[in-house]
Amino acid sequence: MTDELTPLVLQAQDGDTRAFEQLVVLTQRGLFYTVLRVVQDVHLADDLVQEVYIKAFQSLKELKTPEFFKPWLHRIAMNRAIDSRRSAMKANEKVFLVGDFFSAGVEAPEPEPDREEMHKMEIAIGEAIAALPDQQRTVLSLTMEKNMSQEEIAQIMECPVGTIKSRLHHARRTLKEKLRKWFGPF
């Protein structure tokens, strides 16, 4: 997809707003899920993605290497999402957790024992992931959900590949420890 983006980036840098609109269409879904994974609130993620595209549009001429548009855009998004999450935590606002998603709105019928166990396991996984430090959760999300390479993640997060490997290792180790009850020893 990078080959598809590069000509559009060059056109957008020359002031072609239609080219930028096409960049938005091609990248918005992945960007939304990246931000959602950090802030864990659908409406907030949507707002932040719009802010990211505004900032990207305003700063696009500063991008020296059009081939790096996608990592550059994701870096802007990650920085904005992490800033938002920190602000929310400082203000002691309620963070949208996976468990809230399953119970939001509709009263479900009494679950069957197996479904109840699955529901508890899903909540435990969601809570374990949500409890990871921001940097570890981000690396895990980009690796598992976006299938990004460690090199791509290092570009987005502006740190060495070794740091990404370490964060991923610590995230996986923490999850294994917290989820032993459900999956037994690994």
MDTraj code that builds the backbone (N, CA, C; nanometers):
import mdtraj as md
import numpy as np

residues = "MET THR ASP GLU LEU THR PRO LEU VAL LEU GLN ALA GLN ASP GLY ASP THR ARG ALA PHE GLU GLN LEU VAL VAL LEU THR GLN ARG GLY LEU PHE TYR THR VAL LEU ARG VAL VAL GLN ASP VAL HIS LEU ALA ASP ASP LEU VAL GLN GLU VAL TYR ILE LYS ALA PHE GLN SER LEU LYS GLU LEU LYS THR PRO GLU PHE PHE LYS PRO TRP LEU HIS ARG ILE ALA MET ASN ARG ALA ILE ASP SER ARG ARG SER ALA MET LYS ALA ASN GLU LYS VAL PHE LEU VAL GLY ASP PHE PHE SER ALA GLY VAL GLU ALA PRO GLU PRO GLU PRO ASP ARG GLU GLU MET HIS LYS MET GLU ILE ALA ILE GLY GLU ALA ILE ALA ALA LEU PRO ASP GLN GLN ARG THR VAL LEU SER LEU THR MET GLU LYS ASN MET SER GLN GLU GLU ILE ALA GLN ILE MET GLU CYS PRO VAL GLY THR ILE LYS SER ARG LEU HIS HIS ALA ARG ARG THR LEU LYS GLU LYS LEU ARG LYS TRP PHE GLY PRO PHE".split()
xyz = np.array([
    [0.0824, -0.1194, 0.0000],
    [0.0000, 0.0000, 0.0000],
    [0.0864, 0.1252, 0.0000],
    [0.2095, 0.1163, 0.0517],
    [0.2970, 0.2324, 0.0562],
    [0.3193, 0.2880, -0.0840],
    [0.3381, 0.1999, -0.1835],
    [0.3566, 0.2455, -0.3208],
    [0.2347, 0.3230, -0.3691],
    [0.1189, 0.2831, -0.3222],
    [-0.0054, 0.3502, -0.3591],
    [-0.0154, 0.4868, -0.2911],
    [0.0401, 0.4994, -0.1709],
    [0.0299, 0.6230, -0.0945],
    [0.1277, 0.7302, -0.1411],
    [0.2466, 0.6910, -0.1821],
    [0.3522, 0.7880, -0.2127],
    [0.3109, 0.8926, -0.3163],
    [0.2533, 0.8545, -0.4316],
    [0.2120, 0.9581, -0.5272],
    [0.1045, 1.0511, -0.4693],
    [0.0157, 0.9950, -0.3891],
    [-0.0887, 1.0775, -0.3270],
    [-0.0279, 1.1763, -0.2277],
    [0.0723, 1.1318, -0.1535],
    [0.1397, 1.2206, -0.0580],
    [0.2051, 1.3361, -0.1334],
    [0.2740, 1.3046, -0.2412],
    [0.3399, 1.4093, -0.3204],
    [0.2378, 1.5094, -0.3751],
    [0.1249, 1.4585, -0.4235],
    [0.0202, 1.5470, -0.4746],
    [-0.0373, 1.6323, -0.3620],
    [-0.0602, 1.5712, -0.2465],
    [-0.1149, 1.6450, -0.1323],
    [-0.0162, 1.7508, -0.0843],
    [0.1130, 1.7196, -0.0878],
    [0.2136, 1.8185, -0.0491],
    [0.2142, 1.9383, -0.1445],
    [0.1708, 1.9157, -0.2676],
    [0.1606, 2.0246, -0.3654],
    [0.0273, 2.0984, -0.3557],
    [-0.0550, 2.0631, -0.2565],
    [-0.1800, 2.1344, -0.2330],
    [-0.3048, 2.0674, -0.2867],
    [-0.2940, 1.9473, -0.3369],
    [-0.4093, 1.8756, -0.3914],
    [-0.4914, 1.8161, -0.2763],
    [-0.6038, 1.8807, -0.2447],
    [-0.6860, 1.8346, -0.1321],
    [-0.7551, 1.7020, -0.1626],
    [-0.7835, 1.6758, -0.2890],
    [-0.8449, 1.5464, -0.3236],
    [-0.7480, 1.4316, -0.2970],
    [-0.6222, 1.4548, -0.3211],
    [-0.5215, 1.3517, -0.2926],
    [-0.5164, 1.3254, -0.1423],
    [-0.5249, 1.4321, -0.0630],
    [-0.5241, 1.4125, 0.0825],
    [-0.6498, 1.3382, 0.1265],
    [-0.7640, 1.3719, 0.0680],
    [-0.8878, 1.3001, 0.0999],
    [-0.8727, 1.1512, 0.0703],
    [-0.8066, 1.1191, -0.0397],
    [-0.7837, 0.9785, -0.0744],
    [-0.6905, 0.9126, 0.0274],
    [-0.5904, 0.9860, 0.0752],
    [-0.5019, 0.9333, 0.1800],
    [-0.5825, 0.9004, 0.3055],
    [-0.6762, 0.9879, 0.3379],
    [-0.7620, 0.9643, 0.4548],
    [-0.8420, 0.8359, 0.4347],
    [-0.9030, 0.8221, 0.3185],
    [-0.9840, 0.7031, 0.2897],
    [-0.9005, 0.5755, 0.3031],
    [-0.7782, 0.5794, 0.2548],
    [-0.6932, 0.4598, 0.2548],
    [-0.6337, 0.4261, 0.3915],
    [-0.6276, 0.5244, 0.4809],
    [-0.5592, 0.5001, 0.6089],
    [-0.6479, 0.5117, 0.7321],
    [-0.7689, 0.5633, 0.7187],
    [-0.8471, 0.5970, 0.8373],
    [-0.8875, 0.4769, 0.9224],
    [-0.9189, 0.3666, 0.8613],
    [-0.9641, 0.2516, 0.9401],
    [-0.8522, 0.1997, 1.0311],
    [-0.7357, 0.1780, 0.9743],
    [-0.6226, 0.1310, 1.0542],
    [-0.5833, 0.2308, 1.1606],
    [-0.5870, 0.3585, 1.1255],
    [-0.5517, 0.4626, 1.2214],
    [-0.6527, 0.4667, 1.3360],
    [-0.7804, 0.4525, 1.3028],
    [-0.8849, 0.4526, 1.4055],
    [-0.8614, 0.3402, 1.5068],
    [-0.8353, 0.2197, 1.4586],
    [-0.8168, 0.1069, 1.5499],
    [-0.6887, 0.1199, 1.6322],
    [-0.5878, 0.1817, 1.5758],
    [-0.4656, 0.2072, 1.6523],
    [-0.4956, 0.3010, 1.7685],
    [-0.5667, 0.4087, 1.7413],
    [-0.6015, 0.5057, 1.8456],
    [-0.6983, 0.4429, 1.9459],
    [-0.7960, 0.3687, 1.8968],
    [-0.8941, 0.3045, 1.9849],
    [-0.8259, 0.2123, 2.0850],
    [-0.7243, 0.1418, 2.0417],
    [-0.6540, 0.0477, 2.1299],
    [-0.5904, 0.1203, 2.2478],
    [-0.5499, 0.2446, 2.2263],
    [-0.4864, 0.3215, 2.3330],
    [-0.5906, 0.3867, 2.4228],
    [-0.6882, 0.4561, 2.3640],
    [-0.7826, 0.5332, 2.4457],
    [-0.9012, 0.4515, 2.4937],
    [-0.9330, 0.3417, 2.4257],
    [-1.0389, 0.2498, 2.4657],
    [-1.1761, 0.3165, 2.4779],
    [-1.2012, 0.4134, 2.3908],
    [-1.3301, 0.4818, 2.3864],
    [-1.3575, 0.5160, 2.2399],
    [-1.4637, 0.4602, 2.1851],
    [-1.4933, 0.4735, 2.0428],
    [-1.5104, 0.6194, 2.0017],
    [-1.5884, 0.6956, 2.0778],
    [-1.6157, 0.8343, 2.0415],
    [-1.4897, 0.9198, 2.0518],
    [-1.4132, 0.8985, 2.1569],
    [-1.2885, 0.9725, 2.1734],
    [-1.1908, 0.9376, 2.0615],
    [-1.1823, 0.8104, 2.0269],
    [-1.0926, 0.7684, 1.9185],
    [-1.1314, 0.8372, 1.7881],
    [-1.2602, 0.8446, 1.7608],
    [-1.3077, 0.9103, 1.6393],
    [-1.2666, 1.0577, 1.6381],
    [-1.2854, 1.1260, 1.7507],
    [-1.2461, 1.2668, 1.7611],
    [-1.0957, 1.2845, 1.7432],
    [-1.0188, 1.1976, 1.8073],
    [-0.8732, 1.2089, 1.7992],
    [-0.8225, 1.1838, 1.6575],
    [-0.8829, 1.0887, 1.5882],
    [-0.8417, 1.0610, 1.4499],
    [-0.8657, 1.1847, 1.3629],
    [-0.9774, 1.2523, 1.3837],
    [-1.0032, 1.3749, 1.3076],
    [-0.8969, 1.4801, 1.3381],
    [-0.8609, 1.4937, 1.4661],
    [-0.7556, 1.5879, 1.5049],
    [-0.6226, 1.5509, 1.4394],
    [-0.5940, 1.4222, 1.4344],
    [-0.4687, 1.3751, 1.3742],
    [-0.4637, 1.4125, 1.2265],
    [-0.5730, 1.3936, 1.1554],
    [-0.5739, 1.4275, 1.0127],
    [-0.5608, 1.5785, 0.9912],
    [-0.6190, 1.6571, 1.0786],
    [-0.6027, 1.8028, 1.0680],
    [-0.4557, 1.8397, 1.0869],
    [-0.3946, 1.7832, 1.1908],
    [-0.2525, 1.8108, 1.2164],
    [-0.1665, 1.7614, 1.1005],
    [-0.1971, 1.6432, 1.0486],
    [-0.1200, 1.5883, 0.9368],
    [-0.1327, 1.6782, 0.8137],
    [-0.2522, 1.7260, 0.7866],
    [-0.2733, 1.8136, 0.6715],
    [-0.1926, 1.9421, 0.6869],
    [-0.1946, 1.9977, 0.8080],
    [-0.1225, 2.1222, 0.8339],
    [0.0291, 2.1035, 0.8287],
    [0.0767, 1.9850, 0.8618],
    [0.2214, 1.9596, 0.8712],
    [0.2767, 1.8792, 0.7541],
    [0.1954, 1.8486, 0.6568],
    [0.2349, 1.7558, 0.5505],
    [0.3601, 1.8007, 0.4747],
    [0.3769, 1.9298, 0.4559],
    [0.4943, 1.9782, 0.3820],
    [0.6235, 1.9529, 0.4589],
    [0.6143, 1.9311, 0.5901],
    [0.7326, 1.9026, 0.6717],
    [0.7813, 1.7589, 0.6537],
    [0.6974, 1.6721, 0.6006],
    [0.7355, 1.5324, 0.5788],
    [0.8349, 1.5266, 0.4628],
    [0.9585, 1.4929, 0.4945],
    [1.0659, 1.4940, 0.3938],
    [1.0659, 1.3690, 0.3056],
    [1.0199, 1.2569, 0.3615],
    [1.0219, 1.1308, 0.2873],
    [0.8786, 1.0800, 0.2721],
    [0.8167, 1.1051, 0.1572],
    [0.6766, 1.0654, 0.1377],
    [0.6504, 0.9164, 0.1599],
    [0.7522, 0.8321, 0.1393],
    [0.7347, 0.6881, 0.1595],
    [0.7053, 0.6545, 0.3057],
    [0.7414, 0.7453, 0.3952],
    [0.7204, 0.7229, 0.5385],
    [0.5918, 0.7881, 0.5885],
    [0.5004, 0.8192, 0.4975],
    [0.3757, 0.8849, 0.5383],
    [0.3006, 0.8050, 0.6440],
    [0.2841, 0.6752, 0.6189],
    [0.2044, 0.5936, 0.7108],
    [0.2672, 0.5877, 0.8506],
    [0.3961, 0.5559, 0.8652],
    [0.4551, 0.5587, 1.0002],
    [0.4497, 0.6977, 1.0633],
    [0.4685, 0.8011, 0.9821],
    [0.4617, 0.9389, 1.0307],
    [0.3217, 0.9694, 1.0846],
    [0.2203, 0.9300, 1.0096],
    [0.0814, 0.9516, 1.0505],
    [0.0500, 0.8743, 1.1787],
    [0.0947, 0.7497, 1.1852],
    [0.0702, 0.6687, 1.3051],
    [0.1446, 0.7250, 1.4263],
    [0.2615, 0.7820, 1.4051],
    [0.3344, 0.8433, 1.5161],
    [0.2568, 0.9630, 1.5713],
    [0.2034, 1.0460, 1.4824],
    [0.1200, 1.1586, 1.5258],
    [0.0009, 1.1056, 1.6056],
    [-0.0627, 1.0012, 1.5541],
    [-0.1807, 0.9435, 1.6198],
    [-0.1456, 0.8852, 1.7564],
    [-0.0359, 0.8113, 1.7631],
    [0.0032, 0.7504, 1.8909],
    [0.0342, 0.8578, 1.9939],
    [0.1066, 0.9603, 1.9538],
    [0.1382, 1.0685, 2.0475],
    [0.0108, 1.1355, 2.0978],
    [-0.0822, 1.1609, 2.0076],
    [-0.2079, 1.2267, 2.0469],
    [-0.2908, 1.1353, 2.1367],
    [-0.2974, 1.0074, 2.1049],
    [-0.3755, 0.9123, 2.1850],
    [-0.3154, 0.8961, 2.3243],
    [-0.1843, 0.8850, 2.3322],
    [-0.1186, 0.8697, 2.4626],
    [-0.1367, 0.9955, 2.5460],
    [-0.1240, 1.1134, 2.4835],
    [-0.1480, 1.2387, 2.5562],
    [-0.2903, 1.2437, 2.6100],
    [-0.3853, 1.2025, 2.5283],
    [-0.5254, 1.2031, 2.5700],
    [-0.5490, 1.1075, 2.6864],
    [-0.4909, 0.9895, 2.6775],
    [-0.5073, 0.8902, 2.7849],
    [-0.4465, 0.9408, 2.9154],
    [-0.3290, 1.0004, 2.9061],
    [-0.2656, 1.0549, 3.0266],
    [-0.3518, 1.1639, 3.0889],
    [-0.4062, 1.2514, 3.0043],
    [-0.4933, 1.3578, 3.0549],
    [-0.6155, 1.2993, 3.1245],
    [-0.6731, 1.1969, 3.0646],
    [-0.7916, 1.1337, 3.1227],
    [-0.7583, 1.0695, 3.2565],
    [-0.6424, 1.0068, 3.2646],
    [-0.6041, 0.9411, 3.3892],
    [-0.5765, 1.0449, 3.4977],
    [-0.5137, 1.1552, 3.4596],
    [-0.4859, 1.2607, 3.5570],
    [-0.6156, 1.3216, 3.6084],
    [-0.7118, 1.3362, 3.5196],
    [-0.8403, 1.3938, 3.5589],
    [-0.9294, 1.2904, 3.6264],
    [-0.8758, 1.1685, 3.6407],
    [-0.9477, 1.0589, 3.7062],
    [-1.0786, 1.0274, 3.6359],
    [-1.0774, 1.0420, 3.5021],
    [-1.1960, 1.0080, 3.4252],
    [-1.2031, 0.8579, 3.4092],
    [-1.3227, 0.8098, 3.3903],
    [-1.3420, 0.6662, 3.3710],
    [-1.2914, 0.6265, 3.2329],
    [-1.2116, 0.5225, 3.2276],
    [-1.1575, 0.4714, 3.1024],
    [-1.2468, 0.3575, 3.0553],
    [-1.2766, 0.3557, 2.9274],
    [-1.3610, 0.2526, 2.8679],
    [-1.2845, 0.1211, 2.8659],
    [-1.3315, 0.0240, 2.9397],
    [-1.2666, -0.1064, 2.9458],
    [-1.3436, -0.2075, 2.8626],
    [-1.2769, -0.3123, 2.8246],
    [-1.3404, -0.4167, 2.7446],
    [-1.4629, -0.4716, 2.8165],
    [-1.4556, -0.4877, 2.9461],
    [-1.5681, -0.5395, 3.0230],
    [-1.6911, -0.4511, 3.0111],
    [-1.6704, -0.3185, 3.0038],
    [-1.7821, -0.2271, 2.9874],
    [-1.8493, -0.2479, 2.8520],
    [-1.7710, -0.2815, 2.7514],
    [-1.8250, -0.3028, 2.6174],
    [-1.9260, -0.4161, 2.6173],
    [-1.8946, -0.5239, 2.6879],
    [-1.9832, -0.6397, 2.6883],
    [-2.1110, -0.6146, 2.7676],
    [-2.1058, -0.5247, 2.8651],
    [-2.2232, -0.5027, 2.9486],
    [-2.2956, -0.3729, 2.9143],
    [-2.2494, -0.2981, 2.8150],
    [-2.3074, -0.1680, 2.7846],
    [-2.4466, -0.1825, 2.7249],
    [-2.5406, -0.1117, 2.7843],
    [-2.6708, -0.0957, 2.7239],
    [-2.7731, -0.2030, 2.7488],
    [-2.7570, -0.3193, 2.6958],
    [-2.8619, -0.4208, 2.6938],
    [-2.8377, -0.5250, 2.8020],
    [-2.9451, -0.5609, 2.8709],
    [-2.9370, -0.6695, 2.9690],
    [-2.9350, -0.8015, 2.8947],
    [-2.8325, -0.8768, 2.9137],
    [-2.8215, -1.0067, 2.8477],
    [-2.8926, -1.1112, 2.9319],
    [-2.9453, -1.2144, 2.8675],
    [-3.0043, -1.3232, 2.9451],
    [-2.8961, -1.3912, 3.0278],
    [-2.9397, -1.4624, 3.1293],
    [-2.8451, -1.5333, 3.2160],
    [-2.7578, -1.6248, 3.1307],
    [-2.6266, -1.6038, 3.1326],
    [-2.5412, -1.6849, 3.0462],
    [-2.5337, -1.8295, 3.0914],
    [-2.5123, -1.9154, 2.9944],
    [-2.4901, -2.0560, 3.0255],
    [-2.3536, -2.0668, 3.0928],
    [-2.3286, -2.1751, 3.1675],
    [-2.2001, -2.1865, 3.2365],
    [-2.0792, -2.1686, 3.1449],
    [-2.0778, -2.2304, 3.0268],
    [-1.9633, -2.2169, 2.9364],
    [-1.9517, -2.0747, 2.8833],
    [-2.0649, -2.0147, 2.8486],
    [-2.0640, -1.8763, 2.8000],
    [-2.0214, -1.7828, 2.9116],
    [-2.0659, -1.8116, 3.0321],
    [-2.0277, -1.7278, 3.1458],
    [-1.8765, -1.7342, 3.1670],
    [-1.8217, -1.8534, 3.1564],
    [-1.6768, -1.8707, 3.1720],
    [-1.6018, -1.7965, 3.0608],
    [-1.6517, -1.8063, 2.9379],
    [-1.5900, -1.7348, 2.8254],
    [-1.5963, -1.5842, 2.8472],
    [-1.7109, -1.5386, 2.8964],
    [-1.7285, -1.3963, 2.9232],
    [-1.6278, -1.3498, 3.0281],
    [-1.6112, -1.4267, 3.1334],
    [-1.5144, -1.3918, 3.2380],
    [-1.3727, -1.3902, 3.1819],
    [-1.3430, -1.4863, 3.0953],
    [-1.2099, -1.4926, 3.0356],
    [-1.1856, -1.3707, 2.9456],
    [-1.2851, -1.3322, 2.8663],
    [-1.2713, -1.2146, 2.7802],
    [-1.2470, -1.0893, 2.8631],
    [-1.3189, -1.0776, 2.9728],
    [-1.2999, -0.9628, 3.0612],
    [-1.1593, -0.9653, 3.1200],
    [-1.1152, -1.0828, 3.1641],
    [-0.9810, -1.0952, 3.2227],
    [-0.8736, -1.0569, 3.1211],
    [-0.8891, -1.1006, 2.9977],
    [-0.7920, -1.0658, 2.8935],
    [-0.7934, -0.9150, 2.8687],
    [-0.9125, -0.8593, 2.8557],
    [-0.9244, -0.7150, 2.8335],
    [-0.8642, -0.6339, 2.9462],
    [-0.8907, -0.6757, 3.0695],
    [-0.8356, -0.6041, 3.1847],
    [-0.6841, -0.6200, 3.1924],
    [-0.6347, -0.7387, 3.1599],
    [-0.4897, -0.7617, 3.1626],
    [-0.4202, -0.6741, 3.0583],
    [-0.4787, -0.6642, 2.9411],
    [-0.4205, -0.5791, 2.8369],
    [-0.4304, -0.4324, 2.8771],
    [-0.5456, -0.3913, 2.9299],
    [-0.5642, -0.2519, 2.9706],
    [-0.4689, -0.2122, 3.0828],
    [-0.4284, -0.3084, 3.1656],
    [-0.3398, -0.2793, 3.2784],
    [-0.1931, -0.2670, 3.2370],
    [-0.1609, -0.3075, 3.1149],
    [-0.0223, -0.2948, 3.0688],
    [0.0158, -0.1470, 3.0601],
    [0.1412, -0.1154, 3.0814],
    [0.1857, 0.0229, 3.0587],
    [0.1576, 0.0633, 2.9137],
    [0.1328, 0.1916, 2.8919],
    [0.0956, 0.2412, 2.7591],
    [0.1886, 0.1915, 2.6493],
    [0.3182, 0.2020, 2.6716],
    [0.4156, 0.1661, 2.5680],
    [0.4063, 0.0174, 2.5337],
    [0.3912, -0.0676, 2.6347],
    [0.3817, -0.2121, 2.6105],
    [0.2513, -0.2459, 2.5389],
    [0.1417, -0.1848, 2.5823],
    [0.0117, -0.2113, 2.5203],
    [0.0130, -0.1680, 2.3733],
    [0.0759, -0.0560, 2.3465],
    [0.0838, -0.0063, 2.2096],
    [0.1627, -0.1017, 2.1209],
    [0.2796, -0.1455, 2.1678],
    [0.3620, -0.2381, 2.0894],
    [0.2866, -0.3686, 2.0664],
    [0.2220, -0.4199, 2.1696],
    [0.1455, -0.5437, 2.1569],
    [0.0337, -0.5273, 2.0539],
    [-0.0372, -0.4164, 2.0616],
    [-0.1475, -0.3904, 1.9696],
    [-0.0996, -0.3803, 1.8254],
    [0.0062, -0.3051, 1.8028],
    [0.0561, -0.2887, 1.6669],
    [0.1094, -0.4206, 1.6112],
    [0.1656, -0.5040, 1.6984],
    [0.2181, -0.6334, 1.6553],
    [0.1048, -0.7307, 1.6249],
    [0.0118, -0.7454, 1.7190],
    [-0.0911, -0.8482, 1.7087],
    [-0.2067, -0.8082, 1.6166],
    [-0.2491, -0.6837, 1.6235],
    [-0.3676, -0.6429, 1.5488],
    [-0.3355, -0.5848, 1.4120],
    [-0.2241, -0.5166, 1.4025],
    [-0.1883, -0.4514, 1.2763],
    [-0.0856, -0.5306, 1.1968],
    [-0.0341, -0.6384, 1.2575],
    [0.0683, -0.7209, 1.1923],
    [0.1864, -0.6378, 1.1440],
    [0.2218, -0.5366, 1.2209],
    [0.3355, -0.4526, 1.1849],
    [0.4645, -0.5198, 1.2283],
    [0.5684, -0.4961, 1.1517],
    [0.6996, -0.5493, 1.1887],
    [0.7566, -0.4653, 1.3028],
    [0.8537, -0.5206, 1.3708],
    [0.9163, -0.4471, 1.4803],
    [0.9869, -0.3221, 1.4278],
    [1.0374, -0.3281, 1.3065],
    [1.1029, -0.2119, 1.2462],
    [1.0013, -0.0994, 1.2217],
    [0.8824, -0.1351, 1.1714],
    [0.7781, -0.0344, 1.1479],
    [0.7337, 0.0287, 1.2794],
    [0.7184, -0.0539, 1.3812],
    [0.6765, -0.0031, 1.5120],
    [0.7839, 0.0892, 1.5683],
    [0.9099, 0.0527, 1.5503],
    [1.0203, 0.1365, 1.5980],
    [1.0159, 0.2736, 1.5306],
    [0.9826, 0.2766, 1.4021],
    [0.9701, 0.4044, 1.3312],
    [0.8567, 0.4873, 1.3892],
    [0.7429, 0.4244, 1.4091],
    [0.6259, 0.4953, 1.4602],
    [0.6530, 0.5512, 1.5991],
    [0.7148, 0.4702, 1.6833],
    [0.7348, 0.5097, 1.8228],
    [0.8676, 0.5823, 1.8447],
    [0.9439, 0.5979, 1.7373],
    [1.0714, 0.6700, 1.7416],
    [1.1655, 0.6156, 1.8484],
    [1.1908, 0.4860, 1.8425],
    [1.2837, 0.4233, 1.9358],
    [1.3513, 0.3055, 1.8661],
    [1.4595, 0.2541, 1.9241],
    [1.5305, 0.1424, 1.8607],
    [1.4466, 0.0145, 1.8567],
    [1.4777, -0.0713, 1.7603],
    [1.4088, -0.1992, 1.7462],
    [1.4266, -0.2824, 1.8732],
    [1.5433, -0.2753, 1.9347],
    [1.5681, -0.3492, 2.0589],
    [1.4711, -0.3100, 2.1691],
    [1.4358, -0.1835, 2.1747],
    [1.3387, -0.1361, 2.2740],
    [1.2015, -0.1962, 2.2456],
    [1.1651, -0.2033, 2.1187],
    [1.0368, -0.2632, 2.0799],
    [1.0344, -0.4099, 2.1200],
    [1.1436, -0.4820, 2.0925],
    [1.1519, -0.6234, 2.1299],
    [1.1366, -0.6403, 2.2802],
    [1.2009, -0.5544, 2.3559],
    [1.1937, -0.5619, 2.5020],
    [1.0512, -0.5356, 2.5514],
    [0.9872, -0.4326, 2.4983],
    [0.8504, -0.3995, 2.5402],
    [0.7540, -0.5127, 2.5063],
    [0.7714, -0.5714, 2.3889],
    [0.6860, -0.6824, 2.3487],
    [0.7084, -0.8027, 2.4399],
    [0.8328, -0.8313, 2.4705],
    [0.8658, -0.9425, 2.5605],
    [0.8022, -0.9213, 2.6982],
    [0.8176, -0.8009, 2.7537],
    [0.7616, -0.7729, 2.8864],
    [0.6087, -0.7773, 2.8847],
    [0.5471, -0.7285, 2.7778],
    [0.4007, -0.7325, 2.7672],
    [0.3516, -0.8767, 2.7648],
    [0.4156, -0.9592, 2.6837],
    [0.3743, -1.0999, 2.6747],
    [0.3962, -1.1726, 2.8067],
    [0.5084, -1.1469, 2.8713],
    [0.5373, -1.2116, 2.9991],
    [0.4335, -1.1711, 3.1048],
    [0.4000, -1.0432, 3.1090],
    [0.2998, -0.9951, 3.2047],
    [0.1645, -1.0598, 3.1785],
    [0.1252, -1.0682, 3.0517],
    [-0.0031, -1.1306, 3.0185],
    [-0.0036, -1.2782, 3.0560],
    [0.1058, -1.3471, 3.0312],
    [0.1139, -1.4890, 3.0683],
    [0.0939, -1.5064, 3.2182],
    [0.1577, -1.4211, 3.2969],
    [0.1451, -1.4311, 3.4426],
    [0.0019, -1.4034, 3.4873],
    [-0.0592, -1.3004, 3.4310],
    [-0.1938, -1.2625, 3.4728],
    [-0.3007, -1.3598, 3.4242],
    [-0.2732, -1.4317, 3.3168],
    [-0.3751, -1.5181, 3.2576],
    [-0.3498, -1.6665, 3.2818],
    [-0.2588, -1.6995, 3.3711],
    [-0.2299, -1.8400, 3.4042],
    [-0.3551, -1.9148, 3.4492],
    [-0.4418, -1.8467, 3.5226],
    [-0.5641, -1.9097, 3.5731],
    [-0.6467, -1.9678, 3.4577],
    [-0.6491, -1.8972, 3.3451],
    [-0.7329, -1.9373, 3.2332],
    [-0.6648, -2.0374, 3.1412],
    [-0.5349, -2.0242, 3.1263],
    [-0.4664, -2.1046, 3.0260],
    [-0.3642, -2.2014, 3.0836],
    [-0.3443, -2.1988, 3.2137],
    [-0.2458, -2.2869, 3.2755],
    [-0.1054, -2.2387, 3.2466],
    [-0.0051, -2.3163, 3.2887],
    [0.1330, -2.2742, 3.2639],
    [0.1654, -2.2817, 3.1146],
    [0.2446, -2.1867, 3.0687],
    [0.2825, -2.1804, 2.9268],
    [0.4154, -2.2490, 2.9076],
])
top = md.Topology()
chain = top.add_chain()
for i, resn in enumerate(residues, 1):
    res = top.add_residue(resn, chain, resSeq=i)
    for name in ("N", "CA", "C"):
        top.add_atom(name, md.element.get_by_symbol(name[0]), res)
traj = md.Trajectory(xyz[None], top)
